[in-house]
Amino acid sequence: MSRRLFIEALGLPLEGEGNGYYSSGNIPGSKHFGLWPLSEAAEACFGTPEWPAGRVVPQASIEFEVANAEAVTAAGAELERAGFEMVHEARTEPWGQTVARLLTTDGLIVGISYAPALHDVPNGQHPG
């Protein structure tokens, strides 16, 4: 249903990646927009395609992009000190994104992220 709404009805230029994930980096006002299937969210958060019983099922996910990988770690630690339980601490995914995530009680996955591909980094250099 979401794919039909965002691609067909709203005409967003989303492309599929074969696993149910559709995304685009070509939507004005957004660095990256994606439709994330629950099985992919479960795999990213918990390492299994099934969402764990007893956890609120997410209805949406948002990621806040920060300046570098170290900022992801610092933001995750700051959120924990503020009393938020992280789904997972900062970790670097195989595609290079460093991300830490929490799940709100009303079903929002909140990620703090550094995805090098979303930054203007010359010759793959790490920004200071």
MODELLER restraints for C-alpha pairs under 7 A, 6 or more apart:
rsr = mdl.restraints
at = mdl.atoms
rsr.add(forms.Gaussian(group=physical.xy_distance, feature=features.Distance(at['CA:6:A'], at['CA:12:A']), mean=5.78, stdev=0.5))
rsr.add(forms.Gaussian(group=physical.xy_distance, feature=features.Distance(at['CA:7:A'], at['CA:13:A']), mean=6.72, stdev=0.5))
rsr.add(forms.Gaussian(group=physical.xy_distance, feature=features.Distance(at['CA:7:A'], at['CA:14:A']), mean=6.36, stdev=0.5))
rsr.add(forms.Gaussian(group=physical.xy_distance, feature=features.Distance(at['CA:13:A'], at['CA:24:A']), mean=6.31, stdev=0.5))
rsr.add(forms.Gaussian(group=physical.xy_distance, feature=features.Distance(at['CA:14:A'], at['CA:22:A']), mean=5.59, stdev=0.5))
rsr.add(forms.Gaussian(group=physical.xy_distance, feature=features.Distance(at['CA:14:A'], at['CA:23:A']), mean=4.82, stdev=0.5))
rsr.add(forms.Gaussian(group=physical.xy_distance, feature=features.Distance(at['CA:14:A'], at['CA:24:A']), mean=4.96, stdev=0.5))
rsr.add(forms.Gaussian(group=physical.xy_distance, feature=features.Distance(at['CA:15:A'], at['CA:22:A']), mean=5.18, stdev=0.5))
rsr.add(forms.Gaussian(group=physical.xy_distance, feature=features.Distance(at['CA:15:A'], at['CA:23:A']), mean=5.50, stdev=0.5))
rsr.add(forms.Gaussian(group=physical.xy_distance, feature=features.Distance(at['CA:15:A'], at['CA:24:A']), mean=6.47, stdev=0.5))
rsr.add(forms.Gaussian(group=physical.xy_distance, feature=features.Distance(at['CA:16:A'], at['CA:22:A']), mean=4.30, stdev=0.5))
rsr.add(forms.Gaussian(group=physical.xy_distance, feature=features.Distance(at['CA:16:A'], at['CA:23:A']), mean=6.70, stdev=0.5))
rsr.add(forms.Gaussian(group=physical.xy_distance, feature=features.Distance(at['CA:20:A'], at['CA:37:A']), mean=6.10, stdev=0.5))
rsr.add(forms.Gaussian(group=physical.xy_distance, feature=features.Distance(at['CA:21:A'], at['CA:34:A']), mean=6.90, stdev=0.5))
rsr.add(forms.Gaussian(group=physical.xy_distance, feature=features.Distance(at['CA:21:A'], at['CA:35:A']), mean=5.59, stdev=0.5))
rsr.add(forms.Gaussian(group=physical.xy_distance, feature=features.Distance(at['CA:21:A'], at['CA:36:A']), mean=5.16, stdev=0.5))
rsr.add(forms.Gaussian(group=physical.xy_distance, feature=features.Distance(at['CA:21:A'], at['CA:37:A']), mean=6.27, stdev=0.5))
rsr.add(forms.Gaussian(group=physical.xy_distance, feature=features.Distance(at['CA:22:A'], at['CA:34:A']), mean=5.45, stdev=0.5))
rsr.add(forms.Gaussian(group=physical.xy_distance, feature=features.Distance(at['CA:22:A'], at['CA:35:A']), mean=5.14, stdev=0.5))
rsr.add(forms.Gaussian(group=physical.xy_distance, feature=features.Distance(at['CA:23:A'], at['CA:33:A']), mean=5.42, stdev=0.5))
rsr.add(forms.Gaussian(group=physical.xy_distance, feature=features.Distance(at['CA:23:A'], at['CA:34:A']), mean=3.99, stdev=0.5))
rsr.add(forms.Gaussian(group=physical.xy_distance, feature=features.Distance(at['CA:23:A'], at['CA:35:A']), mean=6.29, stdev=0.5))
rsr.add(forms.Gaussian(group=physical.xy_distance, feature=features.Distance(at['CA:24:A'], at['CA:32:A']), mean=5.78, stdev=0.5))
rsr.add(forms.Gaussian(group=physical.xy_distance, feature=features.Distance(at['CA:24:A'], at['CA:33:A']), mean=5.41, stdev=0.5))
rsr.add(forms.Gaussian(group=physical.xy_distance, feature=features.Distance(at['CA:24:A'], at['CA:34:A']), mean=6.51, stdev=0.5))
rsr.add(forms.Gaussian(group=physical.xy_distance, feature=features.Distance(at['CA:25:A'], at['CA:31:A']), mean=5.52, stdev=0.5))
rsr.add(forms.Gaussian(group=physical.xy_distance, feature=features.Distance(at['CA:25:A'], at['CA:32:A']), mean=4.55, stdev=0.5))
rsr.add(forms.Gaussian(group=physical.xy_distance, feature=features.Distance(at['CA:25:A'], at['CA:33:A']), mean=6.48, stdev=0.5))
rsr.add(forms.Gaussian(group=physical.xy_distance, feature=features.Distance(at['CA:31:A'], at['CA:118:A']), mean=6.61, stdev=0.5))
rsr.add(forms.Gaussian(group=physical.xy_distance, feature=features.Distance(at['CA:39:A'], at['CA:49:A']), mean=4.51, stdev=0.5))
rsr.add(forms.Gaussian(group=physical.xy_distance, feature=features.Distance(at['CA:39:A'], at['CA:50:A']), mean=5.92, stdev=0.5))
rsr.add(forms.Gaussian(group=physical.xy_distance, feature=features.Distance(at['CA:39:A'], at['CA:51:A']), mean=6.95, stdev=0.5))
rsr.add(forms.Gaussian(group=physical.xy_distance, feature=features.Distance(at['CA:40:A'], at['CA:49:A']), mean=6.43, stdev=0.5))
rsr.add(forms.Gaussian(group=physical.xy_distance, feature=features.Distance(at['CA:42:A'], at['CA:48:A']), mean=5.83, stdev=0.5))
rsr.add(forms.Gaussian(group=physical.xy_distance, feature=features.Distance(at['CA:42:A'], at['CA:49:A']), mean=5.31, stdev=0.5))
rsr.add(forms.Gaussian(group=physical.xy_distance, feature=features.Distance(at['CA:42:A'], at['CA:50:A']), mean=5.93, stdev=0.5))
rsr.add(forms.Gaussian(group=physical.xy_distance, feature=features.Distance(at['CA:42:A'], at['CA:51:A']), mean=5.09, stdev=0.5))
rsr.add(forms.Gaussian(group=physical.xy_distance, feature=features.Distance(at['CA:43:A'], at['CA:49:A']), mean=4.91, stdev=0.5))
rsr.add(forms.Gaussian(group=physical.xy_distance, feature=features.Distance(at['CA:45:A'], at['CA:87:A']), mean=6.46, stdev=0.5))
rsr.add(forms.Gaussian(group=physical.xy_distance, feature=features.Distance(at['CA:45:A'], at['CA:88:A']), mean=6.72, stdev=0.5))
rsr.add(forms.Gaussian(group=physical.xy_distance, feature=features.Distance(at['CA:56:A'], at['CA:105:A']), mean=6.70, stdev=0.5))
rsr.add(forms.Gaussian(group=physical.xy_distance, feature=features.Distance(at['CA:56:A'], at['CA:107:A']), mean=5.79, stdev=0.5))
rsr.add(forms.Gaussian(group=physical.xy_distance, feature=features.Distance(at['CA:57:A'], at['CA:107:A']), mean=5.80, stdev=0.5))
rsr.add(forms.Gaussian(group=physical.xy_distance, feature=features.Distance(at['CA:58:A'], at['CA:107:A']), mean=4.04, stdev=0.5))
rsr.add(forms.Gaussian(group=physical.xy_distance, feature=features.Distance(at['CA:58:A'], at['CA:108:A']), mean=5.36, stdev=0.5))
rsr.add(forms.Gaussian(group=physical.xy_distance, feature=features.Distance(at['CA:58:A'], at['CA:109:A']), mean=6.33, stdev=0.5))
rsr.add(forms.Gaussian(group=physical.xy_distance, feature=features.Distance(at['CA:59:A'], at['CA:107:A']), mean=5.35, stdev=0.5))
rsr.add(forms.Gaussian(group=physical.xy_distance, feature=features.Distance(at['CA:59:A'], at['CA:108:A']), mean=6.01, stdev=0.5))
rsr.add(forms.Gaussian(group=physical.xy_distance, feature=features.Distance(at['CA:60:A'], at['CA:107:A']), mean=6.92, stdev=0.5))
rsr.add(forms.Gaussian(group=physical.xy_distance, feature=features.Distance(at['CA:60:A'], at['CA:108:A']), mean=5.15, stdev=0.5))
rsr.add(forms.Gaussian(group=physical.xy_distance, feature=features.Distance(at['CA:60:A'], at['CA:109:A']), mean=6.36, stdev=0.5))
rsr.add(forms.Gaussian(group=physical.xy_distance, feature=features.Distance(at['CA:61:A'], at['CA:108:A']), mean=5.51, stdev=0.5))
rsr.add(forms.Gaussian(group=physical.xy_distance, feature=features.Distance(at['CA:61:A'], at['CA:109:A']), mean=4.47, stdev=0.5))
rsr.add(forms.Gaussian(group=physical.xy_distance, feature=features.Distance(at['CA:61:A'], at['CA:110:A']), mean=5.93, stdev=0.5))
rsr.add(forms.Gaussian(group=physical.xy_distance, feature=features.Distance(at['CA:62:A'], at['CA:109:A']), mean=6.34, stdev=0.5))
rsr.add(forms.Gaussian(group=physical.xy_distance, feature=features.Distance(at['CA:62:A'], at['CA:110:A']), mean=5.24, stdev=0.5))
rsr.add(forms.Gaussian(group=physical.xy_distance, feature=features.Distance(at['CA:62:A'], at['CA:111:A']), mean=6.17, stdev=0.5))
rsr.add(forms.Gaussian(group=physical.xy_distance, feature=features.Distance(at['CA:63:A'], at['CA:110:A']), mean=5.75, stdev=0.5))
rsr.add(forms.Gaussian(group=physical.xy_distance, feature=features.Distance(at['CA:63:A'], at['CA:111:A']), mean=4.26, stdev=0.5))
rsr.add(forms.Gaussian(group=physical.xy_distance, feature=features.Distance(at['CA:63:A'], at['CA:112:A']), mean=5.58, stdev=0.5))
rsr.add(forms.Gaussian(group=physical.xy_distance, feature=features.Distance(at['CA:63:A'], at['CA:113:A']), mean=6.18, stdev=0.5))
rsr.add(forms.Gaussian(group=physical.xy_distance, feature=features.Distance(at['CA:64:A'], at['CA:111:A']), mean=6.15, stdev=0.5))
rsr.add(forms.Gaussian(group=physical.xy_distance, feature=features.Distance(at['CA:64:A'], at['CA:112:A']), mean=5.00, stdev=0.5))
rsr.add(forms.Gaussian(group=physical.xy_distance, feature=features.Distance(at['CA:64:A'], at['CA:113:A']), mean=5.86, stdev=0.5))
rsr.add(forms.Gaussian(group=physical.xy_distance, feature=features.Distance(at['CA:65:A'], at['CA:112:A']), mean=6.18, stdev=0.5))
rsr.add(forms.Gaussian(group=physical.xy_distance, feature=features.Distance(at['CA:65:A'], at['CA:113:A']), mean=4.80, stdev=0.5))
rsr.add(forms.Gaussian(group=physical.xy_distance, feature=features.Distance(at['CA:65:A'], at['CA:114:A']), mean=5.49, stdev=0.5))
rsr.add(forms.Gaussian(group=physical.xy_distance, feature=features.Distance(at['CA:66:A'], at['CA:72:A']), mean=6.78, stdev=0.5))
rsr.add(forms.Gaussian(group=physical.xy_distance, feature=features.Distance(at['CA:66:A'], at['CA:113:A']), mean=6.04, stdev=0.5))
rsr.add(forms.Gaussian(group=physical.xy_distance, feature=features.Distance(at['CA:66:A'], at['CA:114:A']), mean=5.53, stdev=0.5))
rsr.add(forms.Gaussian(group=physical.xy_distance, feature=features.Distance(at['CA:67:A'], at['CA:114:A']), mean=6.69, stdev=0.5))
rsr.add(forms.Gaussian(group=physical.xy_distance, feature=features.Distance(at['CA:68:A'], at['CA:114:A']), mean=5.56, stdev=0.5))
rsr.add(forms.Gaussian(group=physical.xy_distance, feature=features.Distance(at['CA:68:A'], at['CA:127:A']), mean=6.67, stdev=0.5))
rsr.add(forms.Gaussian(group=physical.xy_distance, feature=features.Distance(at['CA:69:A'], at['CA:98:A']), mean=5.75, stdev=0.5))
rsr.add(forms.Gaussian(group=physical.xy_distance, feature=features.Distance(at['CA:69:A'], at['CA:114:A']), mean=5.53, stdev=0.5))
rsr.add(forms.Gaussian(group=physical.xy_distance, feature=features.Distance(at['CA:72:A'], at['CA:90:A']), mean=6.19, stdev=0.5))
rsr.add(forms.Gaussian(group=physical.xy_distance, feature=features.Distance(at['CA:72:A'], at['CA:98:A']), mean=6.91, stdev=0.5))
rsr.add(forms.Gaussian(group=physical.xy_distance, feature=features.Distance(at['CA:72:A'], at['CA:99:A']), mean=6.33, stdev=0.5))
rsr.add(forms.Gaussian(group=physical.xy_distance, feature=features.Distance(at['CA:72:A'], at['CA:100:A']), mean=6.57, stdev=0.5))
rsr.add(forms.Gaussian(group=physical.xy_distance, feature=features.Distance(at['CA:72:A'], at['CA:112:A']), mean=5.74, stdev=0.5))
rsr.add(forms.Gaussian(group=physical.xy_distance, feature=features.Distance(at['CA:72:A'], at['CA:113:A']), mean=5.96, stdev=0.5))
rsr.add(forms.Gaussian(group=physical.xy_distance, feature=features.Distance(at['CA:72:A'], at['CA:114:A']), mean=6.70, stdev=0.5))
rsr.add(forms.Gaussian(group=physical.xy_distance, feature=features.Distance(at['CA:73:A'], at['CA:90:A']), mean=5.26, stdev=0.5))
rsr.add(forms.Gaussian(group=physical.xy_distance, feature=features.Distance(at['CA:76:A'], at['CA:89:A']), mean=6.41, stdev=0.5))
rsr.add(forms.Gaussian(group=physical.xy_distance, feature=features.Distance(at['CA:76:A'], at['CA:90:A']), mean=6.76, stdev=0.5))
rsr.add(forms.Gaussian(group=physical.xy_distance, feature=features.Distance(at['CA:76:A'], at['CA:100:A']), mean=6.13, stdev=0.5))
rsr.add(forms.Gaussian(group=physical.xy_distance, feature=features.Distance(at['CA:80:A'], at['CA:86:A']), mean=6.84, stdev=0.5))
rsr.add(forms.Gaussian(group=physical.xy_distance, feature=features.Distance(at['CA:85:A'], at['CA:102:A']), mean=6.36, stdev=0.5))
rsr.add(forms.Gaussian(group=physical.xy_distance, feature=features.Distance(at['CA:86:A'], at['CA:101:A']), mean=5.79, stdev=0.5))
rsr.add(forms.Gaussian(group=physical.xy_distance, feature=features.Distance(at['CA:86:A'], at['CA:102:A']), mean=4.35, stdev=0.5))
rsr.add(forms.Gaussian(group=physical.xy_distance, feature=features.Distance(at['CA:87:A'], at['CA:101:A']), mean=5.45, stdev=0.5))
rsr.add(forms.Gaussian(group=physical.xy_distance, feature=features.Distance(at['CA:87:A'], at['CA:102:A']), mean=4.76, stdev=0.5))
rsr.add(forms.Gaussian(group=physical.xy_distance, feature=features.Distance(at['CA:87:A'], at['CA:103:A']), mean=6.47, stdev=0.5))
rsr.add(forms.Gaussian(group=physical.xy_distance, feature=features.Distance(at['CA:88:A'], at['CA:100:A']), mean=5.79, stdev=0.5))
rsr.add(forms.Gaussian(group=physical.xy_distance, feature=features.Distance(at['CA:88:A'], at['CA:101:A']), mean=5.65, stdev=0.5))
rsr.add(forms.Gaussian(group=physical.xy_distance, feature=features.Distance(at['CA:89:A'], at['CA:100:A']), mean=4.86, stdev=0.5))
rsr.add(forms.Gaussian(group=physical.xy_distance, feature=features.Distance(at['CA:89:A'], at['CA:101:A']), mean=6.82, stdev=0.5))
rsr.add(forms.Gaussian(group=physical.xy_distance, feature=features.Distance(at['CA:90:A'], at['CA:98:A']), mean=6.36, stdev=0.5))
rsr.add(forms.Gaussian(group=physical.xy_distance, feature=features.Distance(at['CA:90:A'], at['CA:99:A']), mean=5.15, stdev=0.5))
rsr.add(forms.Gaussian(group=physical.xy_distance, feature=features.Distance(at['CA:90:A'], at['CA:100:A']), mean=4.18, stdev=0.5))
rsr.add(forms.Gaussian(group=physical.xy_distance, feature=features.Distance(at['CA:91:A'], at['CA:98:A']), mean=5.35, stdev=0.5))
rsr.add(forms.Gaussian(group=physical.xy_distance, feature=features.Distance(at['CA:91:A'], at['CA:99:A']), mean=5.68, stdev=0.5))
rsr.add(forms.Gaussian(group=physical.xy_distance, feature=features.Distance(at['CA:91:A'], at['CA:100:A']), mean=6.57, stdev=0.5))
rsr.add(forms.Gaussian(group=physical.xy_distance, feature=features.Distance(at['CA:92:A'], at['CA:98:A']), mean=4.12, stdev=0.5))
rsr.add(forms.Gaussian(group=physical.xy_distance, feature=features.Distance(at['CA:92:A'], at['CA:99:A']), mean=6.52, stdev=0.5))
rsr.add(forms.Gaussian(group=physical.xy_distance, feature=features.Distance(at['CA:96:A'], at['CA:115:A']), mean=6.57, stdev=0.5))
rsr.add(forms.Gaussian(group=physical.xy_distance, feature=features.Distance(at['CA:96:A'], at['CA:116:A']), mean=6.87, stdev=0.5))
rsr.add(forms.Gaussian(group=physical.xy_distance, feature=features.Distance(at['CA:97:A'], at['CA:113:A']), mean=6.89, stdev=0.5))
rsr.add(forms.Gaussian(group=physical.xy_distance, feature=features.Distance(at['CA:97:A'], at['CA:114:A']), mean=5.64, stdev=0.5))
rsr.add(forms.Gaussian(group=physical.xy_distance, feature=features.Distance(at['CA:97:A'], at['CA:115:A']), mean=4.26, stdev=0.5))
rsr.add(forms.Gaussian(group=physical.xy_distance, feature=features.Distance(at['CA:97:A'], at['CA:116:A']), mean=6.60, stdev=0.5))
rsr.add(forms.Gaussian(group=physical.xy_distance, feature=features.Distance(at['CA:98:A'], at['CA:113:A']), mean=5.68, stdev=0.5))
rsr.add(forms.Gaussian(group=physical.xy_distance, feature=features.Distance(at['CA:98:A'], at['CA:114:A']), mean=5.18, stdev=0.5))
rsr.add(forms.Gaussian(group=physical.xy_distance, feature=features.Distance(at['CA:98:A'], at['CA:115:A']), mean=6.41, stdev=0.5))
rsr.add(forms.Gaussian(group=physical.xy_distance, feature=features.Distance(at['CA:99:A'], at['CA:111:A']), mean=6.33, stdev=0.5))
rsr.add(forms.Gaussian(group=physical.xy_distance, feature=features.Distance(at['CA:99:A'], at['CA:112:A']), mean=5.52, stdev=0.5))
rsr.add(forms.Gaussian(group=physical.xy_distance, feature=features.Distance(at['CA:99:A'], at['CA:113:A']), mean=4.35, stdev=0.5))
rsr.add(forms.Gaussian(group=physical.xy_distance, feature=features.Distance(at['CA:99:A'], at['CA:114:A']), mean=6.42, stdev=0.5))
rsr.add(forms.Gaussian(group=physical.xy_distance, feature=features.Distance(at['CA:100:A'], at['CA:111:A']), mean=5.58, stdev=0.5))
rsr.add(forms.Gaussian(group=physical.xy_distance, feature=features.Distance(at['CA:100:A'], at['CA:112:A']), mean=5.35, stdev=0.5))
rsr.add(forms.Gaussian(group=physical.xy_distance, feature=features.Distance(at['CA:100:A'], at['CA:113:A']), mean=6.69, stdev=0.5))
rsr.add(forms.Gaussian(group=physical.xy_distance, feature=features.Distance(at['CA:101:A'], at['CA:109:A']), mean=6.66, stdev=0.5))
rsr.add(forms.Gaussian(group=physical.xy_distance, feature=features.Distance(at['CA:101:A'], at['CA:110:A']), mean=5.52, stdev=0.5))
rsr.add(forms.Gaussian(group=physical.xy_distance, feature=features.Distance(at['CA:101:A'], at['CA:111:A']), mean=4.31, stdev=0.5))
rsr.add(forms.Gaussian(group=physical.xy_distance, feature=features.Distance(at['CA:101:A'], at['CA:112:A']), mean=6.40, stdev=0.5))
rsr.add(forms.Gaussian(group=physical.xy_distance, feature=features.Distance(at['CA:102:A'], at['CA:109:A']), mean=5.81, stdev=0.5))
rsr.add(forms.Gaussian(group=physical.xy_distance, feature=features.Distance(at['CA:102:A'], at['CA:110:A']), mean=5.34, stdev=0.5))
rsr.add(forms.Gaussian(group=physical.xy_distance, feature=features.Distance(at['CA:102:A'], at['CA:111:A']), mean=6.57, stdev=0.5))
rsr.add(forms.Gaussian(group=physical.xy_distance, feature=features.Distance(at['CA:103:A'], at['CA:109:A']), mean=4.55, stdev=0.5))
rsr.add(forms.Gaussian(group=physical.xy_distance, feature=features.Distance(at['CA:103:A'], at['CA:110:A']), mean=6.19, stdev=0.5))
rsr.add(forms.Gaussian(group=physical.xy_distance, feature=features.Distance(at['CA:121:A'], at['CA:127:A']), mean=6.79, stdev=0.5))
